[in-house]
């Protein structure tokens, strides 16, 4: 997906997101993660996240999701609280990470992926997510 295409898609999303309450995006991310776990895609040991608050900020949409782990499943965290760790990137860069078109370490060192707060927690989470095998339909094939 080109940067121009991403910009054309994110402009209407930004307008829509400004109108929405802050909680639905967090609820959607938590639901997606829990569905992936039930589908056997996220069977890792998530106990290191117990009681932690993770924020995923999409900078070009000015959207932040808030999530954690309660020992059994992913949960939404209160949006009024600061996270223990915050990941920040653009929509295009998150999509590139998701499709494995870009390496998270490359984006991190290029300052296109920022990890703020408890960086040890952030790096542990980043490394765990990077080790998950993605379904073939999601991974970019050149």
C-alpha positions as CSV (number, residue, x, y, z in Angstrom):
1,X,0.0,0.0,0.0
2,X,1.5,3.3,-1.0
3,X,1.9,6.3,1.3
4,X,-0.6,8.3,-0.9
5,X,-3.2,5.5,-0.6
6,X,-2.7,5.4,3.2
7,X,-3.1,9.2,3.4
8,X,-6.3,9.1,1.4
9,X,-7.7,6.4,3.7
10,X,-6.6,8.0,6.9
11,X,-8.1,11.5,6.3
12,X,-11.8,10.2,6.5
13,X,-10.8,7.9,9.4
14,X,-9.4,10.9,11.4
15,X,-12.7,12.8,10.9
16,X,-14.8,9.8,12.1
17,X,-12.5,9.0,15.0
18,X,-12.8,12.5,16.4
19,X,-16.6,11.9,16.7
20,X,-16.3,8.6,18.5
21,X,-15.9,8.1,22.2
22,X,-12.3,6.9,23.1
23,X,-13.3,3.4,24.4
24,X,-14.6,1.6,21.3
25,X,-11.2,1.3,19.5
26,X,-9.7,-0.2,22.7
27,X,-12.7,-2.6,22.9
28,X,-12.2,-3.6,19.3
29,X,-8.5,-4.2,19.7
30,X,-9.1,-6.3,22.8
31,X,-11.8,-8.3,21.1
32,X,-9.5,-9.0,18.1
33,X,-6.7,-10.1,20.4
34,X,-9.0,-12.4,22.4
35,X,-10.4,-13.9,19.2
36,X,-6.9,-14.5,17.9
37,X,-6.1,-16.3,21.2
38,X,-9.2,-18.4,20.9
39,X,-8.2,-19.3,17.4
40,X,-4.9,-20.5,18.6
41,X,-2.8,-17.7,17.1
42,X,-1.7,-16.1,20.4
43,X,-0.9,-19.0,22.7
44,X,2.1,-17.3,24.2
45,X,2.5,-16.8,28.0
46,X,1.1,-13.3,28.6
47,X,1.6,-13.3,32.4
48,X,4.3,-10.6,32.1
49,X,1.4,-8.2,31.1
50,X,-0.7,-9.0,34.2
51,X,-1.6,-5.7,35.8
52,X,0.1,-3.7,33.1
53,X,-1.4,-1.0,30.9
54,X,-0.3,-1.0,27.2
55,X,-1.1,1.9,24.9
56,X,-0.9,1.7,21.1
57,X,-1.0,5.1,19.6
58,X,-1.6,5.6,15.9
59,X,-0.1,9.1,15.4
60,X,-1.7,10.1,12.1
61,X,-5.2,9.2,13.3
62,X,-4.5,10.6,16.8
63,X,-6.0,7.4,18.2
64,X,-4.8,5.5,21.2
65,X,-6.0,2.1,22.4
66,X,-5.6,1.0,26.0
67,X,-5.3,-2.7,26.9
68,X,-3.8,-5.1,29.4
69,X,-4.0,-8.7,30.6
70,X,-6.0,-9.9,33.6
71,X,-4.4,-13.4,33.8
72,X,-6.9,-15.0,31.5
73,X,-7.6,-12.7,28.7
74,X,-6.9,-9.3,27.2
75,X,-8.9,-6.4,28.8
76,X,-9.5,-2.8,28.1
77,X,-7.8,-0.4,30.5
78,X,-9.2,3.0,31.5
79,X,-8.4,5.6,28.9
80,X,-7.8,8.4,31.5
81,X,-4.7,6.6,32.9
82,X,-1.2,6.7,31.4
83,X,0.1,3.4,30.2
84,X,3.1,1.5,31.5
85,X,4.3,1.5,28.0
86,X,3.2,3.3,24.8
87,X,3.9,2.3,21.2
88,X,3.6,5.1,18.7
89,X,3.7,4.8,14.9
90,X,1.6,5.8,11.8
91,X,-1.1,3.7,10.3
92,X,1.2,2.9,7.3
93,X,4.0,1.8,9.6
94,X,1.7,-0.4,11.8
95,X,0.4,-2.0,8.6
96,X,4.0,-2.6,7.4
97,X,4.8,-4.3,10.7
98,X,1.7,-6.4,10.6
99,X,2.4,-7.6,7.1
100,X,6.1,-8.1,7.9
101,X,7.1,-5.6,5.2
102,X,9.2,-3.8,7.7
103,X,11.2,-5.0,10.7
104,X,10.2,-3.5,14.1
105,X,13.9,-2.9,15.0
106,X,14.4,-1.0,11.7
107,X,11.4,1.2,12.4
108,X,12.5,1.7,16.0
109,X,16.0,2.9,15.0
110,X,14.5,5.1,12.3
111,X,12.3,6.6,15.0
112,X,9.2,5.6,13.1
113,X,8.2,3.2,15.9
114,X,8.5,4.8,19.4
115,X,8.4,2.9,22.7
116,X,7.9,5.2,25.7
117,X,7.6,4.3,29.4
118,X,8.7,0.9,30.6
119,X,11.0,0.1,27.6
120,X,11.9,-3.3,29.0
121,X,8.2,-4.2,29.0
122,X,7.8,-2.7,25.5
123,X,10.8,-4.6,24.1
124,X,9.6,-7.9,25.6
125,X,6.1,-7.3,24.1
126,X,7.6,-6.2,20.7
127,X,9.8,-9.3,20.6
128,X,6.9,-11.6,21.5
129,X,4.6,-10.1,18.9
130,X,7.4,-10.3,16.3
131,X,7.8,-14.1,17.0
132,X,4.2,-14.9,16.3
133,X,3.6,-16.7,13.0
134,X,1.1,-14.8,10.9
135,X,-1.4,-16.5,8.5
136,X,-0.2,-16.6,4.9
137,X,-3.0,-14.3,3.6
138,X,-1.8,-11.5,5.9
139,X,1.9,-11.6,5.1
140,X,3.1,-9.6,2.1
141,X,4.5,-11.7,-0.7
142,X,6.8,-9.8,-3.1
